[in-house]
């Protein structure tokens, strides 16, 4: 059955909407699927009709050719949909449920899942801990920028929305629960943000904006967002953040001092990752820039949440060391200041239920913060191009026209 379409990576700088396999409860052979994962039966899974599915900055790393992602990979790990088929072993999720899918694929049975570290599940990816949909080296699980998708381990993973009508009213906020809202929140929690904190957020893309909004929810007194693009900084200011333009200045500490009266903050969040650029007049790639800047501006004993993506291989890097994931990080500076670093993907299930309740009860306005912008599935390739140009929008794909 071929009545399904999805966004497919077709080589560096290129995606296309193509006919793809209609999902069933098996992980079939395909691009990016390890041989030892191919043919895996998933009677514990469900088939979703996607209501909304988003373009993520992490997808852009692959599309730019900055990873080892294979051509033909179906993209997309931010998925919200309606259950249309349930596997034999699914007990609690029913047809017709509207659910949020954590981008982490997790079994619920292994040591890591049992301690809530679902981002490093040991059973879903034979190549390394952790799995994800439509992503390089993450188990080969088919991506969800499509009309329909299969989700395994449904009873454990899926977050069911309690009221379908209210969920559809809030769907632009709720779609952020699959990744960027928990990711931004995890960055803020990992950085130790609490009542009265002063916080520096590196990057005003969607995850940075989500981190800034999360810091506000956690009680920060001042949230300072740094970026190279004025349009993105304007979006941060729209919901009460202070901003610093790093294109015009190479000393973030000096700019922070103009806001706080001191050159350091209590804590910081890296929402940029390895595709970082130098500050000031030098706009060449400098992948350790954000990490080194944060160590400069975070006070002694402070914490840094690092949800920004770092890779083990970057074939598009200009620096030979960076191609192997080796960066020029001033670790001695962080050691001397007794900094705390928290890295890695976000364990979405630790946060998504409480963030759902904040959305449904009007305490969080994440869609507004990240400027959620609805596009059709056919418009996805242009959405990738626009996002890559630096527009301050979070593109939400509406595959079936249910929001229009």
C-alpha positions in Angstrom: 0.0 0.0 0.0 1.6 3.3 -1.1 -1.0 5.8 0.1 1.5 7.8 2.1 3.9 10.7 1.4 6.8 12.0 3.3 9.7 14.4 3.3 12.8 12.6 2.1 16.5 13.6 2.3 17.9 13.4 -1.2 21.4 14.7 -0.7 23.2 17.7 0.8 20.9 20.8 0.6 18.0 18.9 -0.8 14.7 17.4 0.4 11.7 16.2 -1.6 8.1 15.1 -0.9 7.9 11.6 -2.2 5.6 8.6 -2.1 6.7 6.3 0.7 5.6 3.0 2.2 2.4 3.1 4.2 3.4 2.0 7.7 2.7 -1.3 9.3 3.9 -2.8 12.6 7.3 -3.8 11.3 10.5 -1.9 10.9 11.4 -2.8 7.4 14.8 -2.6 5.6 15.5 0.9 4.3 17.9 3.9 4.4 19.6 4.2 7.8 18.1 1.0 9.2 20.8 -1.2 10.8 20.6 -4.8 9.5 20.1 -6.1 13.0 17.1 -3.8 13.4 15.5 -4.6 10.0 12.4 -6.9 10.2 11.7 -6.0 13.8 8.1 -6.7 14.7 6.2 -4.0 16.6 2.9 -5.4 17.8 3.4 -3.1 20.8 3.1 -0.2 18.4 0.4 1.9 16.7 -0.2 3.6 13.3 -0.8 7.4 13.5 -2.5 9.7 11.1 -0.3 12.8 11.6 -2.1 15.9 12.5 1.0 18.1 12.8 4.7 17.4 12.4 7.5 20.0 12.6 10.7 20.9 11.0 13.5 20.9 13.6 17.0 22.5 13.6 18.4 19.1 14.1 16.9 18.0 10.8 18.7 21.0 9.2 22.1 19.6 10.3 21.4 16.5 8.2 20.0 18.4 5.2 23.0 20.6 5.1 25.2 17.5 4.7 26.8 17.9 8.1 26.2 14.3 9.2 26.5 10.8 7.7 22.7 10.6 7.0 22.0 8.4 4.0 20.0 9.6 1.0 16.5 8.3 1.0 16.0 8.9 4.8 12.5 9.9 5.7 12.9 12.9 8.0 11.0 14.1 11.0 11.0 13.4 14.8 8.4 15.9 16.0 5.1 14.0 15.7 1.5 14.6 17.0 -1.3 12.5 15.6 -4.5 10.4 15.8 -4.3 6.7 16.4 -5.8 4.8 13.5 -4.5 1.3 14.2 -3.3 -0.5 17.4 -1.0 -3.5 17.6 -2.0 -6.8 19.3 0.0 -6.0 22.4 -1.3 -2.5 23.0 -3.6 -2.3 26.0 -4.2 1.3 27.0 -3.9 3.4 23.8 -7.1 3.3 21.6 -8.1 4.1 18.1 -9.1 7.8 17.9 -6.8 9.0 20.7 -4.8 12.1 19.9 -1.3 11.7 21.2 2.1 13.4 21.3 5.1 11.2 20.4 8.4 11.8 22.3 11.2 12.1 19.7 13.1 9.5 21.8 12.2 5.9 20.8 12.3 4.0 24.1 11.3 0.5 25.1 10.3 1.1 28.8 12.0 -2.1 29.8 15.7 -1.5 30.0 17.8 -0.1 32.8 17.9 3.3 31.3 14.2 3.6 30.7 13.4 2.4 34.2 15.4 5.3 35.6 13.6 7.7 33.2 16.7 8.1 30.9 14.6 7.4 27.8 17.0 9.3 25.6 19.6 6.5 26.0 17.4 3.4 25.8 19.5 0.3 25.3 17.0 -1.8 23.3 15.9 0.3 20.3 19.2 0.9 18.5 21.8 -1.8 18.0 24.5 0.8 17.2 24.5 3.0 20.3 22.3 3.9 23.2 19.2 5.9 22.2 16.8 6.0 19.2 14.8 8.6 17.3 12.6 8.9 14.3 14.0 9.9 11.0 17.5 10.6 12.3 21.0 9.5 11.4 22.5 6.7 13.5 19.4 6.5 15.7 18.1 3.0 14.9 16.5 3.6 11.5 13.0 4.3 12.8 11.1 5.9 9.9 10.5 9.6 10.2 7.2 11.4 10.8 7.3 14.3 8.4 4.6 12.3 6.5 1.0 11.6 6.4 1.2 8.4 8.4 3.8 6.9 10.7 4.4 3.9 12.9 5.2 4.4 16.6 6.5 1.4 18.7 6.1 0.8 22.4 2.9 2.8 22.4 1.6 2.2 25.9 4.9 3.3 27.4 5.7 6.3 25.2 2.7 8.1 24.0 1.2 11.1 25.8 -2.6 11.0 25.3 -4.3 14.3 25.4 -7.3 14.2 27.8 -9.8 16.1 25.7 -9.7 15.9 21.9 -11.6 19.2 21.3 -9.4 21.2 23.6 -6.3 19.5 22.2 -7.2 20.7 18.7 -7.7 24.2 20.0 -4.2 24.2 21.5 -2.6 22.0 18.8 0.1 24.6 17.8 1.3 24.6 21.4 0.9 20.9 22.0 2.9 20.0 18.9 5.9 21.4 20.6 5.8 18.7 23.3 7.4 16.1 21.0 10.7 17.9 21.2 11.5 21.6 21.4 9.5 22.5 24.5 10.8 19.6 26.6 14.3 20.2 25.1 14.3 23.9 26.0 12.9 23.1 29.4 15.5 20.4 30.0 18.2 22.9 29.1 16.8 25.3 31.7 16.4 22.6 34.4 19.9 21.3 33.7 21.3 24.8 34.1 19.7 25.0 37.5 17.3 27.9 36.6 15.1 28.8 39.6 13.4 31.8 41.2 15.5 34.9 40.6 18.1 33.3 38.3 20.0 35.4 35.7 20.2 33.2 32.6 22.2 33.4 29.3 20.6 31.5 26.4 22.9 31.0 23.4 20.9 31.0 20.2 17.5 32.4 19.3 16.3 29.6 17.1 13.2 27.6 18.1 15.0 25.6 20.8 16.7 28.8 22.2 13.3 30.5 22.3 11.8 27.5 24.0 14.6 27.5 26.5 14.1 31.2 27.2 10.3 30.7 27.7 11.1 27.8 30.0 13.5 29.8 32.1 10.8 32.4 32.5 8.3 29.6 33.6 10.9 28.4 36.2 11.1 31.9 37.7 14.2 33.5 36.2 14.5 37.2 36.9 16.4 38.1 33.7 16.8 36.0 30.5 19.4 37.2 28.1 19.3 35.7 24.6 22.3 36.0 22.2 22.2 35.5 18.5 23.7 36.7 15.2 20.4 37.5 13.5 18.3 40.5 14.5 15.0 39.0 13.4 15.5 36.1 15.8 16.4 38.5 18.6 13.3 40.5 18.0 11.3 37.4 18.5 13.0 36.8 21.9 12.2 40.4 22.9 8.5 39.9 21.9 8.0 37.8 25.1 10.2 39.7 27.5 13.7 38.6 27.0 16.8 40.8 27.0 19.0 40.3 23.9 22.5 40.8 22.7 23.5 40.9 19.1 26.7 38.9 18.7 27.2 39.9 15.0 28.0 43.4 16.1 30.2 42.6 19.2 32.7 39.9 20.1 32.5 40.3 23.9 29.3 38.8 25.3 30.4 39.6 28.9 30.6 43.3 28.1 27.1 43.2 26.7 25.8 41.3 29.7 27.3 43.9 31.9 25.3 46.6 30.2 22.1 44.7 31.2 23.0 43.3 34.6 25.8 45.6 35.8 28.1 42.5 36.1 29.8 40.5 33.4 28.5 37.1 34.6 25.2 35.2 34.9 24.1 32.5 37.2 23.8 29.9 34.5 23.6 29.4 30.7 21.9 27.2 28.1 23.5 26.2 24.8 20.8 26.0 22.1 23.2 26.3 19.1 25.4 23.2 19.1 28.3 22.3 16.8 27.4 24.6 13.8 28.4 27.7 15.8 30.0 30.8 14.3 32.5 33.2 15.7 31.3 36.4 17.3 32.0 40.0 16.2 33.5 40.5 12.8 34.7 36.9 12.4 31.8 34.9 11.1 33.6 31.8 10.2 32.6 28.5 11.7 34.0 28.0 15.2 32.2 25.0 16.7 33.4 25.5 20.3 32.4 29.2 20.4 29.3 28.7 22.4 30.8 26.4 25.0 33.8 28.6 25.5 31.6 31.7 25.7 29.4 30.1 28.3 32.3 29.2 30.5 33.5 32.9 30.3 30.1 34.4 31.3 28.8 31.8 33.8 29.9 32.5 37.4 32.1 30.1 39.4 30.1 27.1 40.5 27.4 27.7 37.9 25.7 25.2 35.7 25.3 24.9 31.9 22.5 23.0 30.1 23.7 21.8 26.7 20.8 20.6 24.6 22.4 21.9 21.5 23.5 19.1 19.2 27.1 17.9 19.0 28.1 15.0 16.7 30.8 12.3 16.6 31.3 12.9 12.9 30.9 16.2 10.9 31.9 15.6 7.3 31.1 19.2 6.4 33.4 20.7 9.0 36.2 23.1 7.9 38.5 21.9 10.6 40.0 18.3 10.5 39.6 17.8 14.2 36.0 19.0 14.1 35.2 16.4 11.4 35.8 13.8 14.1 33.8 15.7 16.7 36.9 17.0 18.4 36.5 20.7 19.4 38.9 23.3 20.9 37.0 23.6 24.2 38.7 25.5 27.0 37.9 22.8 29.5 40.5 24.0 31.9 38.5 27.2 32.3 35.4 25.3 33.2 37.4 23.1 35.6 38.9 26.1 37.3 35.5 27.7 37.8 34.0 24.4 39.0 31.3 24.4 36.4 28.6 21.8 36.0 27.9 20.5 32.4 24.8 18.6 31.4 24.8 17.3 27.8 22.9 14.9 25.6 19.5 14.5 24.1 16.4 15.4 26.2 14.5 12.6 28.0 11.2 14.0 26.8 9.0 11.8 29.0 10.4 13.4 32.2 8.7 16.7 31.2 6.0 16.3 28.6 3.0 15.6 30.9 3.7 18.6 33.2 4.3 20.9 30.2 1.1 19.6 28.6 -0.8 20.7 31.7 0.8 24.1 31.6 -0.3 24.5 28.0 -3.9 23.3 28.5 -4.3 25.5 31.5 -2.9 28.7 29.9 0.4 28.9 31.8 2.6 28.3 28.8 2.4 30.0 25.4 5.1 28.1 23.5 3.6 28.5 20.0 3.7 32.2 20.4 7.2 32.3 21.8 8.6 30.3 18.8 6.4 31.9 16.2 4.7 28.6 15.1 3.9 28.9 11.3 1.7 26.3 9.6 2.6 25.0 6.1 1.4 22.1 4.0 3.4 18.9 3.4 4.1 20.1 -0.2 5.5 23.3 1.2 8.0 21.5 3.4 11.0 21.8 1.0 10.5 25.6 0.9 10.1 25.6 4.7 13.5 23.9 4.9 15.0 26.6 2.7 13.4 29.4 4.6 14.4 28.0 8.0 18.0 27.6 6.7 18.1 31.3 5.8 17.5 32.2 9.4 13.9 33.3 9.5 12.4 33.4 13.0 9.7 30.8 12.5 9.0 27.3 13.7 7.5 25.5 10.7 4.6 23.2 11.6 3.6 20.8 8.8 -0.1 20.1 8.4 -0.1 16.9 6.2 -3.9 16.5 5.9 -5.0 20.1 5.9 -6.7 19.6 9.3 -5.7 23.1 10.6 -6.7 25.1 7.5 
